[in-house]
Amino acid sequence: MTDLAPDLAPTWRRTRPPRALRHLDSAAAGRSSWAVLDAVAAHLRAEATRGAYVAAVEAAPALDGAREHVRALLGWQPGEGVVAFVHSAEDALRQLLLRWPGGRPAAVAHPRGEYGPNLAVLSALGIGTLVLDGPHRWDPDAFARALAAAHRPDLVHLTWLGSHIGTVQPVADVVAVCRAAGLPVVVDAAQAFGHVDTTGAREADVVYGTSRKWLAGPRGVGFVAVRGPLAGRCGPLEQAEATVAGRVGFAAALAEHVDLGPAAVHAGLAAVGATTRRRLADGLAGSWEVCEPPGEPSATVTLRPLQALDVAGLRADLVATDGIVTTALGLERAPLEMTSPGLRVSGHLDTTAGDVDALVAALLARS
C-alpha cells in the first residue's frame, strides 16, 4: 500500500473507522473520525440523561472553542466578529441574505464559475445577479476592470474553490480589489475550509463554510463568520433550535484539524491531488481529460470524458460494482461555466496509489 500523503496517512487512517469502499469523494463528504463520532454520541447521551437544554449549556465551552478555531483558520483575531453555526453552507448564505442590513440586497456580483446552488438561493430570494466576466482562474486586474464596467452591486460573492473543478482561486487578491471599490465581500469557503490555507480571508467581510467536507465533521452543520461593521448590523444568524450534537461533532473535527497542523494537512492534500492527477492522466489518456493543471494545490481532481457518456450512471455503477465512491458533475454545478459533465475524484489523506489505480482500471474497463 503506497500512501499519497505518507506523513499523515497513518494517523488519518488509525483515527477513524476502516473504509468499506474506496472513498474518493471528500469534496462531497469526508469520513468522520472516532473522536467526532464519540463527541456526537456523548452529547446525545447527555441530552437523554440530563435534558437537551442542560446539555446545550454544558456544550457551550466546546462550541466557543470551535468559534475560535474558525477565526484562527480564517486569519482573524481571537474574538473578532461573529461566528454563527447554521445547518449548511447553503443555509449560511440564505440566512445572511435574509438578515442583510437594510433588507435583502438588490444585486449580487459574482464570477462566471459561480456554484449553481448559490445562484438558486439568490434567485429564490428574488435577488438579481451580475456576472463579472474574466478567465476561469481569476485575474485581479481583469476582475477590477469587470467590476468598474458593471452596474454597482450591493455586494460581491466569491467561491474560493469550486464544486465543479479543483481550481484554488486567488481570493485574497480579488478581495483587495473589491475592498478598494468599497464593496462588501462574501466568500463561500465550503470547498476550501480545511483543504487549503484560508487565512487569505482575513480581509473578507463574510466567510461561510461547512463541516462535512474536508474537515470530515458531521453533515447538517455549517458556519458563517462576519467581521467589521457588518457584524453589528446583520440580524441574528444562528438558530437556537438545531442539532447541537452535530455542532459538538464539528468542534471535535476542528480540534483534530488544528492538532494535526493545518499547514501539514494542506500540503498532504495537495500531494494527494498532484499524484492523483498524474496517475489518472497517464492511465486514462485518450479516454478522459484531467481538467486541472498537474500542480494545482488542491485534492480535487476533475475528469472530463472525451466521448459522450452517462456520467451519473457511471458513478452509480462504480459504487455498486467496484466499490469506488466519486461524484458525478452535472452542468447544474456551475451552469454559467460548465459545458460538459465530469467525474470528480477527491481523495483525502488516507488515499493510496491502489485506490487511484483501481479507478483507472474500472474506467478503462468501461471505455
TORKOL-4160 file (C-alpha; in steps of 0.2 Angstrom, whole numbers, padded with zeros to 4 digits, m for minus):
367
<pt num="1" X="0000" Y="0000" Z="0000"/>
<pt num="2" X="0008" Y="0016" Z="m0006"/>
<pt num="3" X="0000" Y="0032" Z="0003"/>
<pt num="4" X="m0001" Y="0048" Z="m0007"/>
<pt num="5" X="0001" Y="0058" Z="0009"/>
<pt num="6" X="0013" Y="0047" Z="0019"/>
<pt num="7" X="0017" Y="0059" Z="0033"/>
<pt num="8" X="m0001" Y="0060" Z="0039"/>
<pt num="9" X="m0010" Y="0045" Z="0031"/>
<pt num="10" X="m0006" Y="0033" Z="0046"/>
<pt num="11" X="m0014" Y="0045" Z="0058"/>
<pt num="12" X="m0029" Y="0049" Z="0047"/>
<pt num="13" X="m0032" Y="0030" Z="0045"/>
<pt num="14" X="m0029" Y="0025" Z="0063"/>
<pt num="15" X="m0041" Y="0038" Z="0070"/>
<pt num="16" X="m0057" Y="0033" Z="0060"/>
<pt num="17" X="m0067" Y="0018" Z="0056"/>
<pt num="18" X="m0060" Y="0007" Z="0042"/>
<pt num="19" X="m0067" Y="0010" Z="0024"/>
<pt num="20" X="m0080" Y="m0001" Z="0017"/>
<pt num="21" X="m0077" Y="0007" Z="0000"/>
<pt num="22" X="m0063" Y="0016" Z="m0009"/>
<pt num="23" X="m0068" Y="0033" Z="m0004"/>
<pt num="24" X="m0063" Y="0046" Z="m0017"/>
<pt num="25" X="m0077" Y="0058" Z="m0013"/>
<pt num="26" X="m0071" Y="0070" Z="0001"/>
<pt num="27" X="m0077" Y="0085" Z="m0008"/>
<pt num="28" X="m0095" Y="0079" Z="m0005"/>
<pt num="29" X="m0092" Y="0072" Z="0012"/>
<pt num="30" X="m0077" Y="0066" Z="0022"/>
<pt num="31" X="m0076" Y="0051" Z="0033"/>
<pt num="32" X="m0078" Y="0056" Z="0052"/>
<pt num="33" X="m0066" Y="0050" Z="0065"/>
<pt num="34" X="m0069" Y="0040" Z="0081"/>
<pt num="35" X="m0067" Y="0057" Z="0091"/>
<pt num="36" X="m0080" Y="0065" Z="0081"/>
<pt num="37" X="m0092" Y="0051" Z="0082"/>
<pt num="38" X="m0089" Y="0049" Z="0100"/>
<pt num="39" X="m0092" Y="0068" Z="0103"/>
<pt num="40" X="m0109" Y="0067" Z="0094"/>
<pt num="41" X="m0114" Y="0051" Z="0104"/>
<pt num="42" X="m0109" Y="0058" Z="0120"/>
<pt num="43" X="m0119" Y="0074" Z="0118"/>
<pt num="44" X="m0134" Y="0064" Z="0113"/>
<pt num="45" X="m0132" Y="0053" Z="0128"/>
<pt num="46" X="m0131" Y="0069" Z="0139"/>
<pt num="47" X="m0147" Y="0075" Z="0131"/>
<pt num="48" X="m0156" Y="0059" Z="0135"/>
<pt num="49" X="m0149" Y="0058" Z="0153"/>
<pt num="50" X="m0148" Y="0077" Z="0158"/>
<pt num="51" X="m0160" Y="0085" Z="0146"/>
<pt num="52" X="m0157" Y="0094" Z="0129"/>
<pt num="53" X="m0156" Y="0112" Z="0136"/>
<pt num="54" X="m0145" Y="0107" Z="0151"/>
<pt num="55" X="m0133" Y="0098" Z="0139"/>
<pt num="56" X="m0133" Y="0113" Z="0127"/>
<pt num="57" X="m0127" Y="0124" Z="0141"/>
<pt num="58" X="m0114" Y="0112" Z="0146"/>
<pt num="59" X="m0108" Y="0111" Z="0127"/>
<pt num="60" X="m0106" Y="0130" Z="0126"/>
<pt num="61" X="m0087" Y="0130" Z="0130"/>
<pt num="62" X="m0083" Y="0117" Z="0117"/>
<pt num="63" X="m0093" Y="0127" Z="0104"/>
<pt num="64" X="m0085" Y="0143" Z="0109"/>
<pt num="65" X="m0068" Y="0135" Z="0106"/>
<pt num="66" X="m0074" Y="0129" Z="0089"/>
<pt num="67" X="m0078" Y="0148" Z="0085"/>
<pt num="68" X="m0060" Y="0152" Z="0090"/>
<pt num="69" X="m0054" Y="0139" Z="0079"/>
<pt num="70" X="m0064" Y="0145" Z="0064"/>
<pt num="71" X="m0057" Y="0163" Z="0067"/>
<pt num="72" X="m0039" Y="0157" Z="0068"/>
<pt num="73" X="m0041" Y="0147" Z="0052"/>
<pt num="74" X="m0048" Y="0162" Z="0043"/>
<pt num="75" X="m0033" Y="0173" Z="0049"/>
<pt num="76" X="m0045" Y="0183" Z="0061"/>
<pt num="77" X="m0040" Y="0189" Z="0078"/>
<pt num="78" X="m0047" Y="0180" Z="0094"/>
<pt num="79" X="m0065" Y="0186" Z="0097"/>
<pt num="80" X="m0066" Y="0196" Z="0081"/>
<pt num="81" X="m0083" Y="0197" Z="0073"/>
<pt num="82" X="m0097" Y="0185" Z="0075"/>
<pt num="83" X="m0096" Y="0166" Z="0071"/>
<pt num="84" X="m0113" Y="0158" Z="0070"/>
<pt num="85" X="m0117" Y="0140" Z="0067"/>
<pt num="86" X="m0130" Y="0136" Z="0054"/>
<pt num="87" X="m0136" Y="0120" Z="0045"/>
<pt num="88" X="m0125" Y="0120" Z="0030"/>
<pt num="89" X="m0116" Y="0132" Z="0019"/>
<pt num="90" X="m0131" Y="0135" Z="0008"/>
<pt num="91" X="m0141" Y="0139" Z="0024"/>
<pt num="92" X="m0127" Y="0151" Z="0029"/>
<pt num="93" X="m0129" Y="0161" Z="0013"/>
<pt num="94" X="m0148" Y="0161" Z="0014"/>
<pt num="95" X="m0148" Y="0167" Z="0032"/>
<pt num="96" X="m0135" Y="0180" Z="0028"/>
<pt num="97" X="m0145" Y="0187" Z="0014"/>
<pt num="98" X="m0161" Y="0187" Z="0024"/>
<pt num="99" X="m0153" Y="0197" Z="0038"/>
<pt num="100" X="m0143" Y="0209" Z="0027"/>
<pt num="101" X="m0143" Y="0226" Z="0034"/>
<pt num="102" X="m0157" Y="0237" Z="0026"/>
<pt num="103" X="m0165" Y="0222" Z="0018"/>
<pt num="104" X="m0161" Y="0209" Z="0005"/>
<pt num="105" X="m0148" Y="0215" Z="m0007"/>
<pt num="106" X="m0155" Y="0220" Z="m0024"/>
<pt num="107" X="m0140" Y="0214" Z="m0034"/>
<pt num="108" X="m0125" Y="0202" Z="m0031"/>
<pt num="109" X="m0110" Y="0202" Z="m0042"/>
<pt num="110" X="m0100" Y="0185" Z="m0045"/>
<pt num="111" X="m0088" Y="0177" Z="m0057"/>
<pt num="112" X="m0095" Y="0166" Z="m0071"/>
<pt num="113" X="m0090" Y="0150" Z="m0062"/>
<pt num="114" X="m0102" Y="0153" Z="m0048"/>
<pt num="115" X="m0109" Y="0137" Z="m0039"/>
<pt num="116" X="m0126" Y="0133" Z="m0046"/>
<pt num="117" X="m0135" Y="0130" Z="m0029"/>
<pt num="118" X="m0129" Y="0148" Z="m0023"/>
<pt num="119" X="m0137" Y="0155" Z="m0039"/>
<pt num="120" X="m0153" Y="0146" Z="m0035"/>
<pt num="121" X="m0153" Y="0154" Z="m0017"/>
<pt num="122" X="m0151" Y="0171" Z="m0025"/>
<pt num="123" X="m0165" Y="0168" Z="m0037"/>
<pt num="124" X="m0177" Y="0161" Z="m0024"/>
<pt num="125" X="m0174" Y="0176" Z="m0014"/>
<pt num="126" X="m0178" Y="0187" Z="m0029"/>
<pt num="127" X="m0160" Y="0194" Z="m0029"/>
<pt num="128" X="m0153" Y="0200" Z="m0046"/>
<pt num="129" X="m0135" Y="0195" Z="m0051"/>
<pt num="130" X="m0121" Y="0202" Z="m0061"/>
<pt num="131" X="m0109" Y="0191" Z="m0070"/>
<pt num="132" X="m0091" Y="0198" Z="m0069"/>
<pt num="133" X="m0083" Y="0190" Z="m0084"/>
<pt num="134" X="m0065" Y="0185" Z="m0085"/>
<pt num="135" X="m0054" Y="0170" Z="m0086"/>
<pt num="136" X="m0058" Y="0154" Z="m0076"/>
<pt num="137" X="m0044" Y="0157" Z="m0064"/>
<pt num="138" X="m0047" Y="0175" Z="m0058"/>
<pt num="139" X="m0035" Y="0188" Z="m0063"/>
<pt num="140" X="m0036" Y="0203" Z="m0051"/>
<pt num="141" X="m0033" Y="0216" Z="m0064"/>
<pt num="142" X="m0047" Y="0209" Z="m0076"/>
<pt num="143" X="m0058" Y="0207" Z="m0061"/>
<pt num="144" X="m0056" Y="0226" Z="m0057"/>
<pt num="145" X="m0060" Y="0231" Z="m0075"/>
<pt num="146" X="m0076" Y="0220" Z="m0075"/>
<pt num="147" X="m0081" Y="0227" Z="m0058"/>
<pt num="148" X="m0078" Y="0245" Z="m0065"/>
<pt num="149" X="m0088" Y="0242" Z="m0080"/>
<pt num="150" X="m0103" Y="0234" Z="m0071"/>
<pt num="151" X="m0118" Y="0242" Z="m0063"/>
<pt num="152" X="m0113" Y="0244" Z="m0045"/>
<pt num="153" X="m0119" Y="0229" Z="m0035"/>
<pt num="154" X="m0123" Y="0228" Z="m0016"/>
<pt num="155" X="m0110" Y="0215" Z="m0013"/>
<pt num="156" X="m0098" Y="0203" Z="m0022"/>
<pt num="157" X="m0099" Y="0185" Z="m0019"/>
<pt num="158" X="m0084" Y="0174" Z="m0022"/>
<pt num="159" X="m0082" Y="0155" Z="m0022"/>
<pt num="160" X="m0065" Y="0151" Z="m0016"/>
<pt num="161" X="m0063" Y="0133" Z="m0023"/>
<pt num="162" X="m0077" Y="0127" Z="m0035"/>
<pt num="163" X="m0088" Y="0111" Z="m0033"/>
<pt num="164" X="m0085" Y="0108" Z="m0052"/>
<pt num="165" X="m0066" Y="0110" Z="m0053"/>
<pt num="166" X="m0052" Y="0110" Z="m0041"/>
<pt num="167" X="m0045" Y="0127" Z="m0045"/>
<pt num="168" X="m0039" Y="0137" Z="m0030"/>
<pt num="169" X="m0044" Y="0155" Z="m0034"/>
<pt num="170" X="m0033" Y="0170" Z="m0028"/>
<pt num="171" X="m0046" Y="0176" Z="m0016"/>
<pt num="172" X="m0035" Y="0187" Z="m0006"/>
<pt num="173" X="m0031" Y="0197" Z="m0021"/>
<pt num="174" X="m0048" Y="0199" Z="m0028"/>
<pt num="175" X="m0055" Y="0203" Z="m0010"/>
<pt num="176" X="m0042" Y="0218" Z="m0011"/>
<pt num="177" X="m0049" Y="0223" Z="m0027"/>
<pt num="178" X="m0067" Y="0223" Z="m0020"/>
<pt num="179" X="m0062" Y="0232" Z="m0004"/>
<pt num="180" X="m0053" Y="0246" Z="m0015"/>
<pt num="181" X="m0070" Y="0248" Z="m0024"/>
<pt num="182" X="m0079" Y="0250" Z="m0007"/>
<pt num="183" X="m0089" Y="0234" Z="m0009"/>
<pt num="184" X="m0093" Y="0221" Z="0004"/>
<pt num="185" X="m0086" Y="0204" Z="0000"/>
<pt num="186" X="m0094" Y="0187" Z="0004"/>
<pt num="187" X="m0084" Y="0171" Z="0002"/>
<pt num="188" X="m0090" Y="0154" Z="0000"/>
<pt num="189" X="m0076" Y="0143" Z="0008"/>
<pt num="190" X="m0086" Y="0127" Z="0008"/>
<pt num="191" X="m0073" Y="0118" Z="m0003"/>
<pt num="192" X="m0058" Y="0127" Z="0004"/>
<pt num="193" X="m0060" Y="0126" Z="0023"/>
<pt num="194" X="m0049" Y="0113" Z="0030"/>
<pt num="195" X="m0042" Y="0110" Z="0012"/>
<pt num="196" X="m0031" Y="0124" Z="0008"/>
<pt num="197" X="m0024" Y="0139" Z="0018"/>
<pt num="198" X="m0039" Y="0150" Z="0021"/>
<pt num="199" X="m0030" Y="0164" Z="0031"/>
<pt num="200" X="m0032" Y="0174" Z="0015"/>
<pt num="201" X="m0049" Y="0178" Z="0020"/>
<pt num="202" X="m0044" Y="0189" Z="0034"/>
<pt num="203" X="m0050" Y="0205" Z="0024"/>
<pt num="204" X="m0067" Y="0197" Z="0018"/>
<pt num="205" X="m0082" Y="0204" Z="0027"/>
<pt num="206" X="m0091" Y="0187" Z="0027"/>
<pt num="207" X="m0084" Y="0169" Z="0025"/>
<pt num="208" X="m0095" Y="0154" Z="0027"/>
<pt num="209" X="m0092" Y="0135" Z="0025"/>
<pt num="210" X="m0097" Y="0118" Z="0031"/>
<pt num="211" X="m0092" Y="0104" Z="0042"/>
<pt num="212" X="m0095" Y="0089" Z="0032"/>
<pt num="213" X="m0082" Y="0090" Z="0018"/>
<pt num="214" X="m0063" Y="0092" Z="0021"/>
<pt num="215" X="m0064" Y="0093" Z="0040"/>
<pt num="216" X="m0074" Y="0077" Z="0040"/>
<pt num="217" X="m0086" Y="0083" Z="0053"/>
<pt num="218" X="m0105" Y="0079" Z="0054"/>
<pt num="219" X="m0117" Y="0083" Z="0040"/>
<pt num="220" X="m0130" Y="0096" Z="0044"/>
<pt num="221" X="m0118" Y="0109" Z="0051"/>
<pt num="222" X="m0111" Y="0124" Z="0044"/>
<pt num="223" X="m0104" Y="0141" Z="0049"/>
<pt num="224" X="m0105" Y="0159" Z="0044"/>
<pt num="225" X="m0092" Y="0172" Z="0050"/>
<pt num="226" X="m0095" Y="0190" Z="0049"/>
<pt num="227" X="m0082" Y="0204" Z="0054"/>
<pt num="228" X="m0080" Y="0223" Z="0054"/>
<pt num="229" X="m0095" Y="0235" Z="0054"/>
<pt num="230" X="m0106" Y="0222" Z="0046"/>
<pt num="231" X="m0105" Y="0210" Z="0061"/>
<pt num="232" X="m0115" Y="0223" Z="0071"/>
<pt num="233" X="m0128" Y="0227" Z="0058"/>
<pt num="234" X="m0133" Y="0210" Z="0052"/>
<pt num="235" X="m0148" Y="0201" Z="0061"/>
<pt num="236" X="m0145" Y="0186" Z="0071"/>
<pt num="237" X="m0138" Y="0172" Z="0061"/>
<pt num="238" X="m0138" Y="0157" Z="0072"/>
<pt num="239" X="m0154" Y="0147" Z="0075"/>
<pt num="240" X="m0156" Y="0141" Z="0093"/>
<pt num="241" X="m0166" Y="0126" Z="0088"/>
<pt num="242" X="m0153" Y="0114" Z="0080"/>
<pt num="243" X="m0144" Y="0098" Z="0081"/>
<pt num="244" X="m0132" Y="0103" Z="0094"/>
<pt num="245" X="m0124" Y="0086" Z="0094"/>
<pt num="246" X="m0119" Y="0090" Z="0076"/>
<pt num="247" X="m0111" Y="0106" Z="0081"/>
<pt num="248" X="m0101" Y="0097" Z="0095"/>
<pt num="249" X="m0095" Y="0085" Z="0082"/>
<pt num="250" X="m0090" Y="0099" Z="0071"/>
<pt num="251" X="m0080" Y="0106" Z="0086"/>
<pt num="252" X="m0071" Y="0090" Z="0088"/>
<pt num="253" X="m0067" Y="0089" Z="0069"/>
<pt num="254" X="m0060" Y="0107" Z="0070"/>
<pt num="255" X="m0049" Y="0102" Z="0086"/>
<pt num="256" X="m0042" Y="0087" Z="0076"/>
<pt num="257" X="m0038" Y="0098" Z="0061"/>
<pt num="258" X="m0029" Y="0110" Z="0072"/>
<pt num="259" X="m0019" Y="0096" Z="0081"/>
<pt num="260" X="m0014" Y="0088" Z="0065"/>
<pt num="261" X="m0007" Y="0105" Z="0059"/>
<pt num="262" X="m0017" Y="0114" Z="0046"/>
<pt num="263" X="m0001" Y="0118" Z="0035"/>
<pt num="264" X="0003" Y="0099" Z="0035"/>
<pt num="265" X="m0014" Y="0094" Z="0031"/>
<pt num="266" X="m0014" Y="0107" Z="0016"/>
<pt num="267" X="0002" Y="0100" Z="0010"/>
<pt num="268" X="m0004" Y="0082" Z="0011"/>
<pt num="269" X="m0020" Y="0086" Z="0002"/>
<pt num="270" X="m0010" Y="0095" Z="m0012"/>
<pt num="271" X="0001" Y="0080" Z="m0013"/>
<pt num="272" X="m0014" Y="0068" Z="m0015"/>
<pt num="273" X="m0021" Y="0079" Z="m0029"/>
<pt num="274" X="m0004" Y="0080" Z="m0038"/>
<pt num="275" X="m0001" Y="0061" Z="m0038"/>
<pt num="276" X="m0020" Y="0058" Z="m0042"/>
<pt num="277" X="m0019" Y="0069" Z="m0057"/>
<pt num="278" X="m0003" Y="0061" Z="m0064"/>
<pt num="279" X="m0009" Y="0043" Z="m0062"/>
<pt num="280" X="m0026" Y="0047" Z="m0070"/>
<pt num="281" X="m0018" Y="0057" Z="m0084"/>
<pt num="282" X="m0006" Y="0043" Z="m0088"/>
<pt num="283" X="m0018" Y="0029" Z="m0086"/>
<pt num="284" X="m0033" Y="0037" Z="m0095"/>
<pt num="285" X="m0025" Y="0046" Z="m0109"/>
<pt num="286" X="m0036" Y="0045" Z="m0124"/>
<pt num="287" X="m0052" Y="0042" Z="m0115"/>
<pt num="288" X="m0053" Y="0055" Z="m0101"/>
<pt num="289" X="m0046" Y="0073" Z="m0099"/>
<pt num="290" X="m0039" Y="0079" Z="m0082"/>
<pt num="291" X="m0045" Y="0097" Z="m0081"/>
<pt num="292" X="m0034" Y="0104" Z="m0068"/>
<pt num="293" X="m0015" Y="0108" Z="m0070"/>
<pt num="294" X="m0004" Y="0095" Z="m0063"/>
<pt num="295" X="0002" Y="0106" Z="m0048"/>
<pt num="296" X="m0015" Y="0113" Z="m0043"/>
<pt num="297" X="m0013" Y="0114" Z="m0024"/>
<pt num="298" X="m0030" Y="0105" Z="m0021"/>
<pt num="299" X="m0035" Y="0087" Z="m0019"/>
<pt num="300" X="m0050" Y="0089" Z="m0030"/>
<pt num="301" X="m0047" Y="0081" Z="m0047"/>
<pt num="302" X="m0059" Y="0083" Z="m0062"/>
<pt num="303" X="m0061" Y="0071" Z="m0076"/>
<pt num="304" X="m0070" Y="0075" Z="m0092"/>
<pt num="305" X="m0075" Y="0061" Z="m0104"/>
<pt num="306" X="m0068" Y="0063" Z="m0122"/>
<pt num="307" X="m0084" Y="0055" Z="m0128"/>
<pt num="308" X="m0102" Y="0056" Z="m0124"/>
<pt num="309" X="m0106" Y="0047" Z="m0108"/>
<pt num="310" X="m0119" Y="0045" Z="m0094"/>
<pt num="311" X="m0108" Y="0051" Z="m0080"/>
<pt num="312" X="m0121" Y="0049" Z="m0067"/>
<pt num="313" X="m0125" Y="0031" Z="m0072"/>
<pt num="314" X="m0106" Y="0028" Z="m0072"/>
<pt num="315" X="m0104" Y="0035" Z="m0055"/>
<pt num="316" X="m0118" Y="0024" Z="m0048"/>
<pt num="317" X="m0110" Y="0008" Z="m0056"/>
<pt num="318" X="m0093" Y="0012" Z="m0049"/>
<pt num="319" X="m0101" Y="0012" Z="m0032"/>
<pt num="320" X="m0111" Y="m0004" Z="m0035"/>
<pt num="321" X="m0099" Y="m0014" Z="m0045"/>
<pt num="322" X="m0082" Y="m0008" Z="m0040"/>
<pt num="323" X="m0084" Y="m0001" Z="m0023"/>
<pt num="324" X="m0077" Y="0016" Z="m0028"/>
<pt num="325" X="m0086" Y="0032" Z="m0022"/>
<pt num="326" X="m0084" Y="0048" Z="m0033"/>
<pt num="327" X="m0095" Y="0062" Z="m0038"/>
<pt num="328" X="m0105" Y="0065" Z="m0055"/>
<pt num="329" X="m0104" Y="0083" Z="m0060"/>
<pt num="330" X="m0119" Y="0089" Z="m0070"/>
<pt num="331" X="m0120" Y="0106" Z="m0078"/>
<pt num="332" X="m0130" Y="0112" Z="m0063"/>
<pt num="333" X="m0114" Y="0113" Z="m0053"/>
<pt num="334" X="m0109" Y="0129" Z="m0062"/>
<pt num="335" X="m0122" Y="0132" Z="m0076"/>
<pt num="336" X="m0114" Y="0148" Z="m0082"/>
<pt num="337" X="m0096" Y="0140" Z="m0085"/>
<pt num="338" X="m0098" Y="0121" Z="m0087"/>
<pt num="339" X="m0101" Y="0115" Z="m0105"/>
<pt num="340" X="m0100" Y="0096" Z="m0102"/>
<pt num="341" X="m0102" Y="0084" Z="m0087"/>
<pt num="342" X="m0087" Y="0077" Z="m0077"/>
<pt num="343" X="m0082" Y="0065" Z="m0064"/>
<pt num="344" X="m0075" Y="0072" Z="m0048"/>
<pt num="345" X="m0061" Y="0062" Z="m0039"/>
<pt num="346" X="m0057" Y="0069" Z="m0021"/>
<pt num="347" X="m0047" Y="0058" Z="m0010"/>
<pt num="348" X="m0041" Y="0063" Z="0007"/>
<pt num="349" X="m0025" Y="0060" Z="0017"/>
<pt num="350" X="m0028" Y="0041" Z="0018"/>
<pt num="351" X="m0029" Y="0039" Z="m0001"/>
<pt num="352" X="m0017" Y="0026" Z="m0009"/>
<pt num="353" X="m0010" Y="0023" Z="m0026"/>
<pt num="354" X="m0020" Y="0007" Z="m0026"/>
<pt num="355" X="m0036" Y="0017" Z="m0024"/>
<pt num="356" X="m0032" Y="0028" Z="m0039"/>
<pt num="357" X="m0026" Y="0013" Z="m0050"/>
<pt num="358" X="m0042" Y="0004" Z="m0046"/>
<pt num="359" X="m0052" Y="0019" Z="m0053"/>
<pt num="360" X="m0041" Y="0019" Z="m0068"/>
<pt num="361" X="m0044" Y="0000" Z="m0071"/>
<pt num="362" X="m0063" Y="0002" Z="m0068"/>
<pt num="363" X="m0064" Y="0017" Z="m0080"/>
<pt num="364" X="m0054" Y="0008" Z="m0094"/>
<pt num="365" X="m0065" Y="m0007" Z="m0092"/>
<pt num="366" X="m0080" Y="0004" Z="m0097"/>
<pt num="367" X="m0072" Y="0013" Z="m0111"/>
